[in-house]
Amino acid sequence: MSIQAALKYELANGTNVSAITTRVYPAGDIPQRAARPYVTYIVIADMPVGHQGGRSGLTATSFQIDAWSDTEKAAAELQMAVRDDLVPSGVPFRGNMGDPGDPVVVRLAKESPADEDWFPPDDGSDRPLFRGTSHFEIWNTG
């Protein structure tokens, strides 16, 4: 399973995110007029990890994960749910991701509050769109 597929699986099935939504999309593949709230993800960088002996067999994949909703509060809550599912103790998570589950290490690199990004409606409605952005680094055997 690719790390992107494993991440999508984790987000859609994680305890905290799935209590709010199971709509998780690659950033360039959001259905037109998608129901809110939803989560998007995109790979920012994919770097092989090496050490003095050469390649380690690991890849460090950086993801931007966005929580989208109708209100600033709802986007912030979804953003927190993403964080709590991926790094439950607030420190780097070591374990398995996906189904059947490949070994990974997940680290939260940066978060931007949901109140920093809002977008005026572009679908003829009066519903603005709010976004909370987080950056995660996932070391994997990808």
N, CA, C and O atoms as CSV, one atom per row, in Angstrom:
chain,resi,resn,atom,element,x,y,z
A,1,MET,N,N,0.851,-1.169,0.000
A,1,MET,CA,C,0.000,0.000,0.000
A,1,MET,C,C,0.898,1.233,0.000
A,1,MET,O,O,1.856,1.303,0.770
A,2,SER,N,N,0.598,2.197,-0.851
A,2,SER,CA,C,1.381,3.432,-0.897
A,2,SER,C,C,1.165,4.235,0.384
A,2,SER,O,O,0.159,4.057,1.071
A,3,ILE,N,N,2.102,5.108,0.699
A,3,ILE,CA,C,1.950,5.926,1.897
A,3,ILE,C,C,0.751,6.867,1.757
A,3,ILE,O,O,0.100,7.181,2.754
A,4,GLN,N,N,0.447,7.322,0.535
A,4,GLN,CA,C,-0.730,8.169,0.332
A,4,GLN,C,C,-2.008,7.394,0.643
A,4,GLN,O,O,-2.902,7.914,1.311
A,5,ALA,N,N,-2.098,6.153,0.162
A,5,ALA,CA,C,-3.277,5.323,0.435
A,5,ALA,C,C,-3.376,5.002,1.922
A,5,ALA,O,O,-4.474,4.985,2.479
A,6,ALA,N,N,-2.239,4.748,2.567
A,6,ALA,CA,C,-2.241,4.463,4.003
A,6,ALA,C,C,-2.708,5.685,4.794
A,6,ALA,O,O,-3.479,5.551,5.744
A,7,LEU,N,N,-2.243,6.876,4.405
A,7,LEU,CA,C,-2.659,8.098,5.088
A,7,LEU,C,C,-4.164,8.315,4.910
A,7,LEU,O,O,-4.863,8.621,5.876
A,8,LYS,N,N,-4.660,8.160,3.693
A,8,LYS,CA,C,-6.095,8.340,3.453
A,8,LYS,C,C,-6.900,7.365,4.304
A,8,LYS,O,O,-7.914,7.740,4.892
A,9,TYR,N,N,-6.449,6.113,4.369
A,9,TYR,CA,C,-7.126,5.108,5.188
A,9,TYR,C,C,-7.150,5.541,6.653
A,9,TYR,O,O,-8.191,5.474,7.305
A,10,GLU,N,N,-5.999,5.985,7.170
A,10,GLU,CA,C,-5.910,6.396,8.575
A,10,GLU,C,C,-6.818,7.575,8.863
A,10,GLU,O,O,-7.497,7.598,9.890
A,11,LEU,N,N,-6.837,8.552,7.972
A,11,LEU,CA,C,-7.667,9.731,8.198
A,11,LEU,C,C,-9.160,9.383,8.154
A,11,LEU,O,O,-9.923,9.836,9.007
A,12,ALA,N,N,-9.577,8.591,7.179
A,12,ALA,CA,C,-10.995,8.253,7.037
A,12,ALA,C,C,-11.480,7.316,8.128
A,12,ALA,O,O,-12.671,7.291,8.437
A,13,ASN,N,N,-10.567,6.542,8.721
A,13,ASN,CA,C,-10.962,5.547,9.712
A,13,ASN,C,C,-10.497,5.868,11.128
A,13,ASN,O,O,-10.821,5.137,12.064
A,14,GLY,N,N,-9.742,6.951,11.294
A,14,GLY,CA,C,-9.285,7.326,12.630
A,14,GLY,C,C,-10.458,7.680,13.524
A,14,GLY,O,O,-11.466,8.205,13.051
A,15,THR,N,N,-10.337,7.401,14.790
A,15,THR,CA,C,-11.414,7.619,15.752
A,15,THR,C,C,-11.911,9.058,15.754
A,15,THR,O,O,-13.119,9.297,15.734
A,16,ASN,N,N,-10.998,10.010,15.778
A,16,ASN,CA,C,-11.385,11.414,15.920
A,16,ASN,C,C,-11.915,12.018,14.631
A,16,ASN,O,O,-12.951,12.684,14.641
A,17,VAL,N,N,-11.219,11.795,13.514
A,17,VAL,CA,C,-11.676,12.354,12.238
A,17,VAL,C,C,-12.994,11.725,11.820
A,17,VAL,O,O,-13.913,12.433,11.408
A,18,SER,N,N,-13.101,10.396,11.919
A,18,SER,CA,C,-14.322,9.729,11.451
A,18,SER,C,C,-15.546,10.093,12.288
A,18,SER,O,O,-16.677,9.890,11.845
A,19,ALA,N,N,-15.334,10.629,13.496
A,19,ALA,CA,C,-16.470,11.120,14.290
A,19,ALA,C,C,-17.035,12.405,13.683
A,19,ALA,O,O,-18.173,12.779,13.965
A,20,ILE,N,N,-16.237,13.079,12.848
A,20,ILE,CA,C,-16.662,14.336,12.213
A,20,ILE,C,C,-16.994,14.117,10.738
A,20,ILE,O,O,-18.023,14.590,10.256
A,21,THR,N,N,-16.126,13.400,10.022
A,21,THR,CA,C,-16.327,13.156,8.592
A,21,THR,C,C,-15.503,11.949,8.160
A,21,THR,O,O,-14.504,11.612,8.795
A,22,THR,N,N,-15.923,11.310,7.089
A,22,THR,CA,C,-15.104,10.275,6.441
A,22,THR,C,C,-14.711,10.716,5.041
A,22,THR,O,O,-14.176,9.928,4.261
A,23,ARG,N,N,-14.979,11.987,4.723
A,23,ARG,CA,C,-14.642,12.517,3.403
A,23,ARG,C,C,-13.187,12.990,3.421
A,23,ARG,O,O,-12.858,14.013,4.022
A,24,VAL,N,N,-12.331,12.227,2.754
A,24,VAL,CA,C,-10.889,12.506,2.685
A,24,VAL,C,C,-10.490,12.397,1.223
A,24,VAL,O,O,-10.725,11.371,0.585
A,25,TYR,N,N,-9.876,13.470,0.685
A,25,TYR,CA,C,-9.563,13.517,-0.739
A,25,TYR,C,C,-8.124,13.947,-0.972
A,25,TYR,O,O,-7.577,14.735,-0.200
A,26,PRO,N,N,-7.498,13.427,-2.046
A,26,PRO,CA,C,-6.248,14.045,-2.499
A,26,PRO,C,C,-6.570,15.493,-2.898
A,26,PRO,O,O,-7.653,15.762,-3.418
A,27,ALA,N,N,-5.653,16.411,-2.664
A,27,ALA,CA,C,-5.931,17.835,-2.862
A,27,ALA,C,C,-6.439,18.168,-4.262
A,27,ALA,O,O,-7.261,19.074,-4.399
A,28,GLY,N,N,-5.996,17.492,-5.284
A,28,GLY,CA,C,-6.433,17.803,-6.638
A,28,GLY,C,C,-7.637,17.019,-7.102
A,28,GLY,O,O,-7.990,17.076,-8.280
A,29,ASP,N,N,-8.282,16.282,-6.202
A,29,ASP,CA,C,-9.352,15.377,-6.605
A,29,ASP,C,C,-10.594,15.548,-5.726
A,29,ASP,O,O,-11.225,14.564,-5.339
A,30,ILE,N,N,-10.937,16.788,-5.417
A,30,ILE,CA,C,-12.101,17.075,-4.585
A,30,ILE,C,C,-13.323,17.139,-5.500
A,30,ILE,O,O,-13.302,17.859,-6.498
A,31,PRO,N,N,-14.386,16.401,-5.179
A,31,PRO,CA,C,-15.583,16.495,-6.013
A,31,PRO,C,C,-16.134,17.919,-6.021
A,31,PRO,O,O,-16.088,18.621,-5.011
A,32,GLN,N,N,-16.650,18.330,-7.165
A,32,GLN,CA,C,-17.247,19.659,-7.240
A,32,GLN,C,C,-18.421,19.715,-6.273
A,32,GLN,O,O,-19.235,18.794,-6.214
A,33,ARG,N,N,-18.501,20.813,-5.511
A,33,ARG,CA,C,-19.533,21.010,-4.495
A,33,ARG,C,C,-19.534,19.888,-3.455
A,33,ARG,O,O,-20.590,19.421,-3.030
A,34,ALA,N,N,-18.345,19.467,-3.058
A,34,ALA,CA,C,-18.216,18.427,-2.042
A,34,ALA,C,C,-18.891,18.869,-0.748
A,34,ALA,O,O,-18.782,20.025,-0.338
A,35,ALA,N,N,-19.586,17.937,-0.116
A,35,ALA,CA,C,-20.204,18.234,1.176
A,35,ALA,C,C,-19.107,18.527,2.188
A,35,ALA,O,O,-18.042,17.910,2.162
A,36,ARG,N,N,-19.373,19.461,3.068
A,36,ARG,CA,C,-18.419,19.828,4.104
A,36,ARG,C,C,-18.884,19.242,5.429
A,36,ARG,O,O,-20.081,19.031,5.623
A,37,PRO,N,N,-17.980,18.984,6.318
A,37,PRO,CA,C,-16.533,19.195,6.276
A,37,PRO,C,C,-15.844,18.057,5.529
A,37,PRO,O,O,-16.419,16.992,5.305
A,38,TYR,N,N,-14.576,18.324,5.147
A,38,TYR,CA,C,-13.757,17.290,4.530
A,38,TYR,C,C,-12.291,17.594,4.776
A,38,TYR,O,O,-11.926,18.688,5.206
A,39,VAL,N,N,-11.463,16.605,4.493
A,39,VAL,CA,C,-10.016,16.698,4.679
A,39,VAL,C,C,-9.355,16.478,3.328
A,39,VAL,O,O,-9.778,15.618,2.556
A,40,THR,N,N,-8.305,17.266,3.041
A,40,THR,CA,C,-7.496,17.025,1.842
A,40,THR,C,C,-6.039,16.831,2.248
A,40,THR,O,O,-5.603,17.291,3.303
A,41,TYR,N,N,-5.308,16.146,1.393
A,41,TYR,CA,C,-3.878,15.931,1.642
A,41,TYR,C,C,-3.119,16.029,0.329
A,41,TYR,O,O,-3.652,15.731,-0.740
A,42,ILE,N,N,-1.866,16.452,0.432
A,42,ILE,CA,C,-0.993,16.521,-0.736
A,42,ILE,C,C,0.435,16.270,-0.284
A,42,ILE,O,O,0.838,16.685,0.803
A,43,VAL,N,N,1.199,15.583,-1.134
A,43,VAL,CA,C,2.619,15.358,-0.851
A,43,VAL,C,C,3.374,16.630,-1.185
A,43,VAL,O,O,3.273,17.153,-2.295
A,44,ILE,N,N,4.133,17.124,-0.215
A,44,ILE,CA,C,4.961,18.308,-0.420
A,44,ILE,C,C,6.363,17.900,-0.866
A,44,ILE,O,O,6.957,18.532,-1.740
A,45,ALA,N,N,6.883,16.839,-0.257
A,45,ALA,CA,C,8.230,16.351,-0.598
A,45,ALA,C,C,8.317,14.876,-0.262
A,45,ALA,O,O,7.641,14.390,0.644
A,46,ASP,N,N,9.146,14.180,-0.996
A,46,ASP,CA,C,9.356,12.744,-0.813
A,46,ASP,C,C,10.865,12.509,-0.928
A,46,ASP,O,O,11.411,12.506,-2.031
A,47,MET,N,N,11.531,12.314,0.203
A,47,MET,CA,C,12.995,12.229,0.209
A,47,MET,C,C,13.467,10.888,0.764
A,47,MET,O,O,13.027,10.480,1.838
A,48,PRO,N,N,14.365,10.187,0.040
A,48,PRO,CA,C,14.956,8.980,0.610
A,48,PRO,C,C,15.841,9.359,1.797
A,48,PRO,O,O,16.532,10.377,1.771
A,49,VAL,N,N,15.808,8.536,2.819
A,49,VAL,CA,C,16.597,8.784,4.023
A,49,VAL,C,C,17.858,7.938,3.940
A,49,VAL,O,O,17.794,6.732,3.698
A,50,GLY,N,N,18.992,8.573,4.140
A,50,GLY,CA,C,20.262,7.863,4.104
A,50,GLY,C,C,21.004,7.982,5.413
A,50,GLY,O,O,20.625,8.744,6.302
A,51,HIS,N,N,22.055,7.223,5.510
A,51,HIS,CA,C,22.966,7.308,6.650
A,51,HIS,C,C,24.368,7.063,6.118
A,51,HIS,O,O,24.546,6.933,4.907
A,52,GLN,N,N,25.357,6.998,6.980
A,52,GLN,CA,C,26.742,6.885,6.517
A,52,GLN,C,C,26.983,5.627,5.690
A,52,GLN,O,O,27.887,5.599,4.854
A,53,GLY,N,N,26.197,4.607,5.912
A,53,GLY,CA,C,26.368,3.365,5.168
A,53,GLY,C,C,25.616,3.329,3.847
A,53,GLY,O,O,25.681,2.335,3.123
A,54,GLY,N,N,24.899,4.412,3.523
A,54,GLY,CA,C,24.124,4.454,2.274
A,54,GLY,C,C,22.649,4.668,2.554
A,54,GLY,O,O,22.277,5.270,3.561
A,55,ARG,N,N,21.820,4.176,1.661
A,55,ARG,CA,C,20.366,4.324,1.818
A,55,ARG,C,C,19.866,3.455,2.965
A,55,ARG,O,O,20.323,2.328,3.159
A,56,SER,N,N,18.930,3.996,3.708
A,56,SER,CA,C,18.386,3.275,4.864
A,56,SER,C,C,17.193,2.404,4.496
A,56,SER,O,O,16.802,1.533,5.273
A,57,GLY,N,N,16.615,2.626,3.331
A,57,GLY,CA,C,15.390,1.926,2.965
A,57,GLY,C,C,14.141,2.685,3.402
A,57,GLY,O,O,13.021,2.245,3.144
A,58,LEU,N,N,14.337,3.833,4.067
A,58,LEU,CA,C,13.215,4.653,4.502
A,58,LEU,C,C,13.044,5.852,3.582
A,58,LEU,O,O,13.989,6.298,2.930
A,59,THR,N,N,11.825,6.361,3.544
A,59,THR,CA,C,11.501,7.577,2.819
A,59,THR,C,C,10.821,8.526,3.786
A,59,THR,O,O,9.939,8.119,4.542
A,60,ALA,N,N,11.222,9.783,3.768
A,60,ALA,CA,C,10.561,10.819,4.563
A,60,ALA,C,C,9.617,11.571,3.637
A,60,ALA,O,O,10.059,12.314,2.761
A,61,THR,N,N,8.326,11.378,3.831
A,61,THR,CA,C,7.315,12.012,2.998
A,61,THR,C,C,6.658,13.139,3.792
A,61,THR,O,O,6.121,12.907,4.875
A,62,SER,N,N,6.702,14.350,3.257
A,62,SER,CA,C,6.063,15.495,3.907
A,62,SER,C,C,4.700,15.720,3.273
A,62,SER,O,O,4.572,15.805,2.051
A,63,PHE,N,N,3.692,15.815,4.116
A,63,PHE,CA,C,2.315,16.029,3.671
A,63,PHE,C,C,1.782,17.345,4.211
A,63,PHE,O,O,2.082,17.728,5.342
A,64,GLN,N,N,0.997,18.030,3.405
A,64,GLN,CA,C,0.149,19.106,3.895
A,64,GLN,C,C,-1.239,18.517,3.995
A,64,GLN,O,O,-1.758,17.957,3.029
A,65,ILE,N,N,-1.839,18.643,5.163
A,65,ILE,CA,C,-3.188,18.130,5.390
A,65,ILE,C,C,-4.060,19.315,5.793
A,65,ILE,O,O,-3.758,20.026,6.751
A,66,ASP,N,N,-5.143,19.516,5.050
A,66,ASP,CA,C,-6.041,20.640,5.289
A,66,ASP,C,C,-7.392,20.135,5.773
A,66,ASP,O,O,-7.944,19.174,5.239
A,67,ALA,N,N,-7.912,20.808,6.801
A,67,ALA,CA,C,-9.250,20.540,7.334
A,67,ALA,C,C,-10.161,21.665,6.857
A,67,ALA,O,O,-9.909,22.832,7.155
A,68,TRP,N,N,-11.200,21.333,6.131
A,68,TRP,CA,C,-12.092,22.317,5.505
A,68,TRP,C,C,-13.483,22.231,6.122
A,68,TRP,O,O,-14.015,21.139,6.321
A,69,SER,N,N,-14.070,23.389,6.424
A,69,SER,CA,C,-15.423,23.387,6.960
A,69,SER,C,C,-16.092,24.738,6.749
A,69,SER,O,O,-15.481,25.672,6.230
A,70,ASP,N,N,-17.366,24.830,7.162
A,70,ASP,CA,C,-18.160,26.039,6.972
A,70,ASP,C,C,-17.855,27.140,7.983
A,70,ASP,O,O,-18.143,28.310,7.734
A,71,THR,N,N,-17.273,26.767,9.124
A,71,THR,CA,C,-16.979,27.762,10.151
A,71,THR,C,C,-15.533,27.607,10.610
A,71,THR,O,O,-14.923,26.547,10.471
A,72,GLU,N,N,-15.009,28.688,11.157
A,72,GLU,CA,C,-13.653,28.666,11.704
A,72,GLU,C,C,-13.546,27.625,12.813
A,72,GLU,O,O,-12.575,26.871,12.870
A,73,LYS,N,N,-14.541,27.586,13.688
A,73,LYS,CA,C,-14.539,26.646,14.817
A,73,LYS,C,C,-14.560,25.195,14.326
A,73,LYS,O,O,-13.812,24.357,14.830
A,74,ALA,N,N,-15.404,24.903,13.357
A,74,ALA,CA,C,-15.505,23.528,12.846
A,74,ALA,C,C,-14.218,23.107,12.131
A,74,ALA,O,O,-13.797,21.957,12.248
A,75,ALA,N,N,-13.593,24.026,11.393
A,75,ALA,CA,C,-12.320,23.701,10.733
A,75,ALA,C,C,-11.241,23.446,11.777
A,75,ALA,O,O,-10.432,22.532,11.618
A,76,ALA,N,N,-11.219,24.242,12.842
A,76,ALA,CA,C,-10.233,24.048,13.909
A,76,ALA,C,C,-10.447,22.714,14.617
A,76,ALA,O,O,-9.480,22.030,14.952
A,77,GLU,N,N,-11.697,22.340,14.845
A,77,GLU,CA,C,-11.995,21.057,15.492
A,77,GLU,C,C,-11.572,19.882,14.615
A,77,GLU,O,O,-11.036,18.893,15.114
A,78,LEU,N,N,-11.813,19.990,13.313
A,78,LEU,CA,C,-11.399,18.927,12.404
A,78,LEU,C,C,-9.879,18.860,12.317
A,78,LEU,O,O,-9.306,17.771,12.275
A,79,GLN,N,N,-9.225,20.019,12.289
A,79,GLN,CA,C,-7.760,20.055,12.274
A,79,GLN,C,C,-7.204,19.377,13.533
A,79,GLN,O,O,-6.225,18.635,13.447
A,80,MET,N,N,-7.805,19.615,14.682
A,80,MET,CA,C,-7.372,18.988,15.925
A,80,MET,C,C,-7.613,17.471,15.874
A,80,MET,O,O,-6.806,16.695,16.385
A,81,ALA,N,N,-8.713,17.058,15.261
A,81,ALA,CA,C,-9.001,15.633,15.131
A,81,ALA,C,C,-7.944,14.939,14.268
A,81,ALA,O,O,-7.516,13.827,14.576
A,82,VAL,N,N,-7.526,15.606,13.180
A,82,VAL,CA,C,-6.456,15.061,12.332
A,82,VAL,C,C,-5.194,14.874,13.168
A,82,VAL,O,O,-4.581,13.807,13.153
A,83,ARG,N,N,-4.813,15.919,13.893
A,83,ARG,CA,C,-3.605,15.846,14.723
A,83,ARG,C,C,-3.719,14.727,15.759
A,83,ARG,O,O,-2.773,13.963,15.953
A,84,ASP,N,N,-4.867,14.628,16.419
A,84,ASP,CA,C,-5.032,13.628,17.472
A,84,ASP,C,C,-5.020,12.204,16.922
A,84,ASP,O,O,-4.599,11.279,17.616
A,85,ASP,N,N,-5.479,12.018,15.680
A,85,ASP,CA,C,-5.424,10.678,15.078
A,85,ASP,C,C,-4.013,10.322,14.618
A,85,ASP,O,O,-3.609,9.163,14.720
A,86,LEU,N,N,-3.258,11.297,14.113
A,86,LEU,CA,C,-1.931,10.991,13.555
A,86,LEU,C,C,-0.815,11.021,14.591
A,86,LEU,O,O,0.130,10.238,14.495
A,87,VAL,N,N,-0.902,11.893,15.564
A,87,VAL,CA,C,0.097,11.953,16.647
A,87,VAL,C,C,-0.664,12.031,17.974
A,87,VAL,O,O,-0.724,13.092,18.597
A,88,PRO,N,N,-1.243,10.907,18.404
A,88,PRO,CA,C,-2.184,10.919,19.522
A,88,PRO,C,C,-1.627,11.444,20.844
A,88,PRO,O,O,-2.380,12.008,21.639
A,89,SER,N,N,-0.366,11.278,21.091
A,89,SER,CA,C,0.182,11.737,22.369
A,89,SER,C,C,0.864,13.091,22.244
A,89,SER,O,O,1.417,13.596,23.221
A,90,GLY,N,N,0.831,13.689,21.049
A,90,GLY,CA,C,1.485,14.963,20.840
A,90,GLY,C,C,2.972,14.849,20.549
A,90,GLY,O,O,3.633,15.853,20.285
A,91,VAL,N,N,3.491,13.656,20.594
A,91,VAL,CA,C,4.898,13.401,20.259
A,91,VAL,C,C,4.919,12.486,19.051
A,91,VAL,O,O,3.895,11.881,18.733
A,92,PRO,N,N,6.050,12.362,18.361
A,92,PRO,CA,C,6.063,11.495,17.180
A,92,PRO,C,C,5.483,10.107,17.462
A,92,PRO,O,O,5.824,9.455,18.449
A,93,PHE,N,N,4.597,9.682,16.562
A,93,PHE,CA,C,3.949,8.380,16.666
A,93,PHE,C,C,4.798,7.344,15.946
A,93,PHE,O,O,5.233,7.564,14.815
A,94,ARG,N,N,5.031,6.229,16.596
A,94,ARG,CA,C,5.711,5.086,15.971
A,94,ARG,C,C,4.740,3.915,15.992
A,94,ARG,O,O,4.223,3.541,17.045
A,95,GLY,N,N,4.501,3.351,14.838
A,95,GLY,CA,C,3.559,2.241,14.778
A,95,GLY,C,C,3.285,1.859,13.341
A,95,GLY,O,O,4.157,1.969,12.479
A,96,ASN,N,N,2.066,1.409,13.089
A,96,ASN,CA,C,1.669,0.981,11.758
A,96,ASN,C,C,0.596,1.907,11.221
A,96,ASN,O,O,-0.197,2.469,11.977
A,97,MET,N,N,0.582,2.060,9.896
A,97,MET,CA,C,-0.399,2.914,9.242
A,97,MET,C,C,-0.952,2.187,8.039
A,97,MET,O,O,-0.227,1.526,7.295
A,98,GLY,N,N,-2.258,2.325,7.866
A,98,GLY,CA,C,-2.900,1.718,6.703
A,98,GLY,C,C,-3.450,0.352,7.033
A,98,GLY,O,O,-3.499,-0.061,8.191
A,99,ASP,N,N,-3.857,-0.327,6.006
A,99,ASP,CA,C,-4.414,-1.658,6.146
A,99,ASP,C,C,-3.732,-2.529,5.103
A,99,ASP,O,O,-3.975,-2.318,3.915
A,100,PRO,N,N,-2.908,-3.479,5.461
A,100,PRO,CA,C,-2.769,-4.132,6.754
A,100,PRO,C,C,-1.894,-3.401,7.764
A,100,PRO,O,O,-1.874,-3.792,8.931
A,101,GLY,N,N,-1.188,-2.385,7.377
A,101,GLY,CA,C,-0.411,-1.617,8.332
A,101,GLY,C,C,1.080,-1.764,8.121
A,101,GLY,O,O,1.669,-2.792,8.457
A,102,ASP,N,N,1.684,-0.731,7.563
A,102,ASP,CA,C,3.127,-0.699,7.359
A,102,ASP,C,C,3.758,0.140,8.463
A,102,ASP,O,O,3.136,1.084,8.949
A,103,PRO,N,N,4.994,-0.191,8.870
A,103,PRO,CA,C,5.629,0.581,9.937
A,103,PRO,C,C,5.933,2.011,9.485
A,103,PRO,O,O,6.415,2.240,8.375
A,104,VAL,N,N,5.639,2.968,10.377
A,104,VAL,CA,C,5.867,4.384,10.091
A,104,VAL,C,C,6.274,5.108,11.370
A,104,VAL,O,O,6.092,4.609,12.480
A,105,VAL,N,N,6.828,6.296,11.177
A,105,VAL,CA,C,6.997,7.278,12.249
A,105,VAL,C,C,6.348,8.552,11.739
A,105,VAL,O,O,6.674,9.011,10.644
A,106,VAL,N,N,5.430,9.136,12.512
A,106,VAL,CA,C,4.704,10.330,12.103
A,106,VAL,C,C,5.071,11.467,13.049
A,106,VAL,O,O,5.022,11.311,14.269
A,107,ARG,N,N,5.438,12.613,12.476
A,107,ARG,CA,C,5.800,13.788,13.268
A,107,ARG,C,C,5.031,14.998,12.738
A,107,ARG,O,O,4.979,15.232,11.531
A,108,LEU,N,N,4.433,15.768,13.660
A,108,LEU,CA,C,3.787,17.023,13.293
A,108,LEU,C,C,4.871,18.066,13.117
A,108,LEU,O,O,5.635,18.324,14.047
A,109,ALA,N,N,4.951,18.674,11.932
A,109,ALA,CA,C,5.997,19.648,11.651
A,109,ALA,C,C,5.527,21.081,11.872
A,109,ALA,O,O,6.303,21.905,12.355
A,110,LYS,N,N,4.271,21.404,11.531
A,110,LYS,CA,C,3.800,22.787,11.621
A,110,LYS,C,C,2.286,22.803,11.536
A,110,LYS,O,O,1.681,21.987,10.840
A,111,GLU,N,N,1.672,23.753,12.261
A,111,GLU,CA,C,0.233,23.964,12.159
A,111,GLU,C,C,-0.049,25.439,11.978
A,111,GLU,O,O,0.644,26.289,12.537
A,112,SER,N,N,-1.073,25.737,11.193
A,112,SER,CA,C,-1.566,27.107,11.045
A,112,SER,C,C,-3.009,27.110,11.539
A,112,SER,O,O,-3.792,26.250,11.136
A,113,PRO,N,N,-3.376,28.048,12.395
A,113,PRO,CA,C,-4.746,28.077,12.918
A,113,PRO,C,C,-5.777,28.225,11.810
A,113,PRO,O,O,-5.509,28.817,10.765
A,114,ALA,N,N,-6.950,27.682,12.056
A,114,ALA,CA,C,-8.028,27.731,11.065
A,114,ALA,C,C,-8.487,29.152,10.779
A,114,ALA,O,O,-9.079,29.401,9.729
A,115,ASP,N,N,-8.228,30.096,11.691
A,115,ASP,CA,C,-8.692,31.456,11.461
A,115,ASP,C,C,-7.812,32.223,10.477
A,115,ASP,O,O,-8.158,33.334,10.076
A,116,GLU,N,N,-6.681,31.644,10.085
A,116,GLU,CA,C,-5.799,32.332,9.147
A,116,GLU,C,C,-6.260,32.215,7.700
A,116,GLU,O,O,-5.931,33.067,6.876
A,117,ASP,N,N,-7.005,31.189,7.388
A,117,ASP,CA,C,-7.406,30.952,6.000
A,117,ASP,C,C,-8.920,30.813,5.886
A,117,ASP,O,O,-9.507,29.904,6.472
A,118,TRP,N,N,-9.535,31.682,5.157
A,118,TRP,CA,C,-10.924,31.504,4.782
A,118,TRP,C,C,-11.061,31.977,3.353
A,118,TRP,O,O,-10.326,32.854,2.901
A,119,PHE,N,N,-11.995,31.396,2.658
A,119,PHE,CA,C,-12.156,31.658,1.241
A,119,PHE,C,C,-13.602,32.060,0.975
A,119,PHE,O,O,-14.524,31.420,1.481
A,120,PRO,N,N,-13.806,33.106,0.192
A,120,PRO,CA,C,-15.179,33.479,-0.141
A,120,PRO,C,C,-15.813,32.388,-0.996
A,120,PRO,O,O,-15.107,31.633,-1.666
A,121,PRO,N,N,-17.129,32.303,-0.977
A,121,PRO,CA,C,-17.798,31.259,-1.761
A,121,PRO,C,C,-17.540,31.432,-3.254
A,121,PRO,O,O,-17.488,32.550,-3.768
A,122,ASP,N,N,-17.381,30.307,-3.935
A,122,ASP,CA,C,-17.185,30.358,-5.390
A,122,ASP,C,C,-18.243,29.539,-6.114
A,122,ASP,O,O,-18.134,29.287,-7.314
A,123,ASP,N,N,-19.266,29.127,-5.375
A,123,ASP,CA,C,-20.293,28.282,-5.973
A,123,ASP,C,C,-21.652,28.971,-6.036
A,123,ASP,O,O,-22.678,28.313,-6.207
A,124,GLY,N,N,-21.658,30.305,-5.898
A,124,GLY,CA,C,-22.914,31.030,-5.967
A,124,GLY,C,C,-23.668,31.069,-4.649
A,124,GLY,O,O,-24.716,31.708,-4.555
A,125,SER,N,N,-23.148,30.395,-3.629
A,125,SER,CA,C,-23.810,30.403,-2.327
A,125,SER,C,C,-23.219,31.522,-1.476
A,125,SER,O,O,-22.339,32.258,-1.923
A,126,ASP,N,N,-23.705,31.639,-0.263
A,126,ASP,CA,C,-23.133,32.621,0.654
A,126,ASP,C,C,-22.311,31.926,1.744
A,126,ASP,O,O,-22.071,32.504,2.805
A,127,ARG,N,N,-21.880,30.688,1.484
A,127,ARG,CA,C,-21.132,29.917,2.469
A,127,ARG,C,C,-19.630,30.079,2.267
A,127,ARG,O,O,-19.090,29.580,1.279
A,128,PRO,N,N,-18.938,30.768,3.183
A,128,PRO,CA,C,-17.482,30.824,3.083
A,128,PRO,C,C,-16.889,29.465,3.448
A,128,PRO,O,O,-17.565,28.611,4.021
A,129,LEU,N,N,-15.646,29.286,3.116
A,129,LEU,CA,C,-14.952,28.024,3.373
A,129,LEU,C,C,-13.742,28.332,4.245
A,129,LEU,O,O,-12.930,29.190,3.896
A,130,PHE,N,N,-13.614,27.645,5.369
A,130,PHE,CA,C,-12.504,27.849,6.289
A,130,PHE,C,C,-11.566,26.649,6.226
A,130,PHE,O,O,-11.992,25.510,6.030
A,131,ARG,N,N,-10.249,26.943,6.403
A,131,ARG,CA,C,-9.239,25.877,6.303
A,131,ARG,C,C,-8.269,25.979,7.473
A,131,ARG,O,O,-7.810,27.064,7.830
A,132,GLY,N,N,-7.971,24.829,8.058
A,132,GLY,CA,C,-6.877,24.702,9.024
A,132,GLY,C,C,-5.820,23.819,8.391
A,132,GLY,O,O,-6.137,22.725,7.923
A,133,THR,N,N,-4.573,24.262,8.365
A,133,THR,CA,C,-3.503,23.554,7.668
A,133,THR,C,C,-2.484,22.991,8.651
A,133,THR,O,O,-2.058,23.671,9.584
A,134,SER,N,N,-2.103,21.743,8.426
A,134,SER,CA,C,-1.051,21.097,9.210
A,134,SER,C,C,-0.071,20.430,8.265
A,134,SER,O,O,-0.444,19.955,7.193
A,135,HIS,N,N,1.186,20.401,8.675
A,135,HIS,CA,C,2.222,19.714,7.907
A,135,HIS,C,C,2.755,18.562,8.759
A,135,HIS,O,O,3.141,18.750,9.912
A,136,PHE,N,N,2.766,17.376,8.171
A,136,PHE,CA,C,3.252,16.186,8.852
A,136,PHE,C,C,4.381,15.579,8.045
A,136,PHE,O,O,4.380,15.639,6.815
A,137,GLU,N,N,5.336,14.999,8.734
A,137,GLU,CA,C,6.392,14.218,8.086
A,137,GLU,C,C,6.176,12.768,8.492
A,137,GLU,O,O,6.074,12.453,9.677
A,138,ILE,N,N,6.108,11.893,7.501
A,138,ILE,CA,C,5.898,10.469,7.764
A,138,ILE,C,C,7.065,9.690,7.184
A,138,ILE,O,O,7.261,9.644,5.970
A,139,TRP,N,N,7.834,9.080,8.073
A,139,TRP,CA,C,8.921,8.206,7.638
A,139,TRP,C,C,8.319,6.837,7.400
A,139,TRP,O,O,7.622,6.296,8.258
A,140,ASN,N,N,8.593,6.277,6.227
A,140,ASN,CA,C,7.954,5.031,5.835
A,140,ASN,C,C,8.902,4.209,4.983
A,140,ASN,O,O,9.981,4.665,4.603
A,141,THR,N,N,8.478,2.988,4.690
A,141,THR,CA,C,9.321,2.095,3.878
A,141,THR,C,C,8.944,2.168,2.413
A,141,THR,O,O,9.344,1.317,1.618
A,142,GLY,N,N,8.153,3.213,2.046
A,142,GLY,CA,C,7.652,3.429,0.712
A,142,GLY,C,C,8.666,3.329,-0.346
A,142,GLY,O,O,8.348,3.496,-1.523
